[in-house]
Amino acid sequence: MVHRTAPLKSAERQSAWQNYRLDAFLISLTILWDSCSVALAYVTAYQWRALAPNTLFSLDFYWRLAQFSGVSTLAVFAVLGLYRLPGYQSRFDETVKAFLGVTVAFTLVLAGAFFFREASFSRIVVASAWVTAAFAIVLGRLLLQELNRTLRQRGFGLRRVLVVGTGRSALALGELLAKNSQWGLQLAGYVTETDAPQAVAQLSTLGQYLQENPVSEVWFALPDWPRRELLSLLQVVTATGHSQVRLVPDILEFVTARMRVDTFGGTALLTLQETPLRLWYNRFLKRILDVVLAGGGLIVAMPLLVVLAALVKCTSAGPIFYSQERIGRDGEVFGIHKFRTMRTDAEAQGPGWTTKDDPRRTPVGGFLRRSSLDELPQLWNVLVGQMSLVGPRPERPVYVERFSQDIPKYFDRHLVKTGITGWAQIHGLRGDTSIPERVRYDLYYIENWSLLLDIRIVLVTIWQVVFTTDDAY
């Protein structure tokens, strides 16, 4: 065993050095691209503006302005965390952050320019440079993400990750690593308490496995493991001296409040915080977004609503709309509105879940459900304040009572307004799917709410409605 350990440790160091060089290369390339984008944006804007008869300052002045803008952009991007590795953020998040970062940086430069006598410059040049720089930077980051993904998929700069555990958290980690090759993390396998098909080692042989097999990181997904035994396993890993250790607690099973780490006399403390939507100004911002989008949506969709109403009326007997009691924020009961997609006697035998190819549907009901167009009348629920565009989907009182008894933290979904779409829905959790899994996604949304997240969910929902219909029935 001694003879095998030395070359493997050398291989680990070589792999770690290759990964470090690739990370440094990608980050340096990103910084270089951002800097060049700002500089070239000013040059392009200046040349375009120079075609007009108006007299401009010399290019030297705008070049100094470009330097200030470049430094400002790099500083703002660093604060926003945009110089982490490409791929660690979603394309949507990185695109929005980059656009906002460029906007803030150029605004700071304009604000600072007013303190100088030479501030009488062409605002058109600066505005044009801002638009050009934003476009170039966003485009560059999308290209760099693809470059990063391609290099990782071809095996460059990969870090092997060993997951200790085979419970829900461990298996979810494995799936997450498999879906996100751009992170540069490769699943080495699972370590389990007993022999299992997917296991590469058992807990009792963890130390031996690490001595014989190079891994960069060891992730512990053992939320219910006794503390003494967990500490013993951690000592086994740290004794090898070449693996980074990460703990993955299944925190949703115990706490649903946001946390921050504070220190008191050198002791680390976890401080529970209010969820974002408990703060009045966040609720105010969310309400503005709801009113603007729901009101605008009703106006734009009015011709479509008329056509759909006529289709429902002409193809089946009964009312056009279907109203049903649902539970909203803080347990408030309200009536949700939909286009009717079921026969009027659909619940003669009592309430039940809609299933795929449900025989109770009307002739156009299947189309309306698959396209989610039956939900359009809920824009009115949003406009009058009973619902939000984004939030946990509301359930009927009978189901809320049942699920609240069977599923921990279920009623915490009602800390916020229910929504037409949500974090769970855009991840395929619609219709007859796992309720506990939906709750996990709903609680994640509540704990991590932001206006940007709402906009993202709305855009993804529109995309899925237009291009995919497989999950809806």
N, C-alpha and C positions, 0 to 999 in steps of 0.2 A: 504493500500500500504506500509505503514511503516513496518508492521509485515513481509512482504515478502522480503523486501530489504535486511535486515541483513543476513539471511541465504544464500541468493543468493551471496552476496558479499563474504561470507565465502567460498562458493563453488568456486567462481572465484579465490580466493587466493589459495585454495587447488589445483585447476586445473593448475594455474600458477606455483605453487611449483612443481607439478608432471612433468610439461613440462620442467622446469629448471633442475630438477634432471635427466630426460632422456637425455636432451641435454648434460649436463655435463658428464654423463656416456658414451655416444657415443663418445664424443670428447676425453675423457680420455682413452677410449679403443683404439681409433685410434692412439693416441700418444704412448701408451704402445706397440701396435702391431708394429709400425714403429721402435721403439727402439729395441725390441726383434728381429725383422727381420734383422737389421743391425748386431747385436751381433752374432746371430746364423749363419748369412752368413759368417762372418769371421771364426768362429769355423769350419763350414763345409768346407770352402775353405782350411783352414790350414790342416785339417785331410786328405783331398783329396791330397793336395800337398805333405804331409809327406810320402805318399806311394812311392814317387820317391826317388832315392838314394841321391840326393843333400841334403846338410846340410841346415837346416832352422834355423832362429832365434827361441828362445823359444816362447812358446805360450803367455807368459806374454807380450812380445813386441807387438804381434799382437792384444792382448787384449786392450792394450793402444791405438793402432791404431783404433780399433773398437770403443772405447769410443769417440775419436776425430771425427770419421766418424758419429757416432750417434748424437752427439751434432750438427755437421755441417748439417746433414740431417734435424734435427728438426728445425734449424734456417732457412734454405733455404725453407722448407715447409711452415713455418710461413709467410715468406715474400711472397710466392706465393699464400697465402690464402687457403692452403690445410688443415687448421684446423678449417674451418667452418663446419657446420653440414653436415654429409653425405647426399647426395641427392640434395643439393642446386646447384651442378654442374652436368652436364651430365656425363655419364660414360666415354664417349670418352675424354672429356676435362680433367676429373680428372685423367684418365689413362695416358694421354700424359704429363700432368703437373707433375705427380708423377715420371714418368720415367725421365723427364728432370731434376727434382729436385734432384733425386738420383745421376744422372750423374754430375750435378754441384757440389753437396756436396762432392763426391769422388774426383773430380778434384781439389777442394780446398784443400782437405787433402793431395793429392799427391804433389801439389805445395808447401804446407807448410812443407812437409817432407824433402824437399831439403835443408832447413835451418838448419838441425840437422845432426850431424855426424853419427847418427845411421840410416841414411836414406838408407843404402844399404840393402834393404829388397826385398823379392820376389814380383815382379810386377804381376806375375801370380796369387798369392794369392789374391792380391787386386782386380785384374780384375775379378777373379772368384767370389769374395765377392760382387763386384758391380753388376754382372749379377744376382746372387742369391738374393741379397737384393731387386733389382728392381722387380724381378718376385714375391717375397714374399709380398712386399708392395702393388703392384698392385692387386694381388690376394686378399689380406686382405681387401683392400678398396672396391673391388667389393662385397665381402661377407658382409662387414659392411653396404653397401648401401642396400643390400637385407634385412638385419636384421632391419635396420631403416624403410624400406618400410613396412615390415611385422608388426612391432610394431605400426606404425602409422595407418595402415589399421585396426588393431584390437582395435583402440581407445586410445592407450597410448600417452600421451603428446600432445593432439590436442589443437590447438588454434582456437577458433571460430572467424570468420571474417564476419563482417557486411559490405556489399557494398552499399554505398549511390549513387543511380543512376540506370538507366535502358537503357542508350544509348549503342552504340557500344562498348565503352570502358568498361562499367560495365559488359555487357554480356560476353565479351571476358575474363574478369577477372574470372568470375564464371566458364567458361569452363577450364581456366588454372588451377584453384584450383582443379577442379574435376579430371583432368588428372595427377596431380602431388601430389598424396597422401603422397609421401616421404617428402614433405615440412612440414608436420604436421599442415597444415592449413585446416580448415573445413568451408565451406560456410554456414553462419547462415541464409542468405537470403538477399533480396534487400529492400532498402527503397526508395520509389518513391514519386514524387510530388503529384500524384493522385493515387487512388486505382487501383491496377493491380493484375492479377492472381498470379504472382510470388513474389509479395511484402509481407513482413511481417509487414510493418508499412509505414506510410506516413511521409513526412518531418515535418508536424505539430505535429506529435506524437513521434518524434525521441527520445526526452528526456525521455518520459514515457516508451518507449520500452526498453531503456538502463537500466532504473531503475529496470525493471521487468525481464529482460533476460540477463544472463551473456554472454558477448563477450569479447574477448581479444583485438581485433583490429577493428577499423572502417576505411574503405578505401573509400575516396571520389573520385568518377569518374564523376565529373561534370565540364568538361573543359570549357563549354560555360556559366556557371552559373555566375550571377552578383557578383562582389566581395563583396559588402556589405552583401548580403544574405548568401554567402558562409562563411564569417567571423562569422555571427550570428549562423550558424549551427555548426561551429567549437567550438564556445563558449558553445553551448549546450552539445557537447560531452565532452569537457574538464571539464565541471562542474561536471560530474559524477565521475571523478577522477580515473577511473579504466580501461580505454580503450586507447590503443596506436592509434594514428591518423596517417594515411598516405594519401598523395594526389597523384592522378594518372592523370597527364595531358596527353591529347592526343597530344603529342608534334609534331607528324608527320604532323599534319594539318597546323602547322605554321612555324616550323623551321626544316631544314634538315641538319644543320651543327652541328658538335660535340661541346659539351659545357664542360667547367670546371667551378668550383666555386672558385672565388678569393675574397679576402677581401681588402677593401680600406677604411682606417680610421674607421674600425669596421663595415662597410657596406658590405653586401654580393653582389657580382656582378657575373652575368653569362657571361663568356667570350666565344665567338664563335671561334672555331678552324677549321683549314683546315681538310678535310677528309684525311684519311691515304694515299690513293693512289694519292694524289696531291704531295706527297713527293717523290723525285726522287729515293731514295734508296729503298723505298717500291715497287715502280714500277719495279725497277731492280730485286729485289728478286722474285717478281711475274713472271717476264719474264723468269728468270732462271727456275722456277718451270714449266712454260708452255713449254719451249723448251725441257727440260729433259723428261717430261711425254708425251708430244705430239710426240716427235721424237721416244722415246722408244715404245709408243703405236702403231705408224705406223709400226715399224719393227715387233713387236710381232703379230700384227693383219693382216699382209700382206697376209698370206694364207687364212684367213677368208674373207678379202676384195676381193680376187680373186674369191672365191666361191660365195659370194653374188653378185658380178658383173655378173657372169655367170647365176645365177638364175634370175636376173632382165632381162637380155638380152633374155633368153630362154622362159620367160613366158609372155612377152608383147612386142609389137612393139614400137620402139622409142629408145632414147639414154639411156645409163646406168645411167648417172649422171644427176642431175637436179640443175641448178644454178639459183639463184634469187637475186635481189637487196635487200639489207638490210641496215639499218642505224646503224652505229657503234659509237665509241667514238667521241665526239664533232661534231656529225652530219655527219660524213664521210660516204659516200655511198660505199659499197663493195659488191662483189658477194659471197654469201654463197653457199656451195656445199653439196649436199645430194645424196644418192641413190634415184632414181626415184621410187616413190610409187603410183603415180597417172597416169591415162591415159593422153596421150598427149593433149587431148581436155578438160582437167579438168576445165580450167578457160575460156571456151568459152563464158560463161555468166558473166565474170568478176571475180575478186578475192573474196574469201570467206573463212571462217574458216573451218577447217577440223572437221567433226562431227563423233560421234560413228557410226560404221557400214556404213561409207561413201561409196555410190555406185560408186564413181569415182576411188576407189583404184584398183590397179592391183592385180592379184592372190597372189603375195607374199607381196604386199604392206601392208596389215594388219599385217602380222607377223613382218615385218621390223619396223613398227611404234610402235607396242606393245612392242617389245624388244628394241626399240630405236637404233637399229643397222643402221638405215638409216642415223643417225647423224655421223657415223664414219668418212666419208670424211672430216668433219669439223676439224679434227685433222690437216689437211693441212692448213686450214685457221688460226689455232692457230700457227703452225710452222712458217708461213710467217709473223706473227704479226698482222693480220687483226682482230683476235679475241683472247680471253683468254679461258682457260679451264673452269674457273668459272667467272660468271658475269651475269648481266641481259640478258635475251634472246633478240636477235635483232629482230626488227619488220620491215615490209615493209614500204617504204616511205608513202604510202597512209594511213596506219594505224597510223604511227607516227604523221602525220599532224592532223588526226582526234582526236587522244587521247590527244595530246598536248593542244588542244583547250578545251577539255571537262574535263580533269583530272588535278587538281593542282599538280605541281611538277613533272609531267610526264617526261619532258625532262631532269630532273636531273639524270635520269637513264643513260644518255649518258655522265656523268662525267667520266666514266671508260669504259674500253673495254667491249664489250658484250661477252657472254660466251656460251659454249655448254650446260652447266648445271648451276644451280644457287640455291640460298637460297629459292626462291619461288618454284622452280621445285621439290626440295626434300621434300617440304611440300605439295605436291599434286596439286599445281597450274600450271597445264599444259593444253594445248588444249583449249577447250571452257569453260574457267573458268573466274572468276571475274578479270577484268583488274585493277580496283582500289586496290583490295587486293594484286595483284601481285606487283603493284607499292610500296605498303607499305613494302612488304618483300624485294624488290630490294633496297629501300632506307635504310632499316635497314642494309643490307649487305654492302652498300657503306659506311655508317657511322661507322660500326664496323669491317671493314676488318682487317684481320690478316692472315699471312701465315698459321697459325694453322687452321683458319676457312676454308680456301681454301682446305687444305688437308682433313679436316672433310667432306666437301661437296663432294669432289671427291670420298672418300671411301663410303659415304652413297649412292651416285649415283650408284656406281658399285654394291653395295648390292641390291639396288632396281631393277636394270636392270636384275640381276641374279635371284632374288627371287620374285619380284612383277612386274606386268605389267598392273594392272587395270586402272591406271591413264593415260596411253598413248594410243592415237588413232589418 
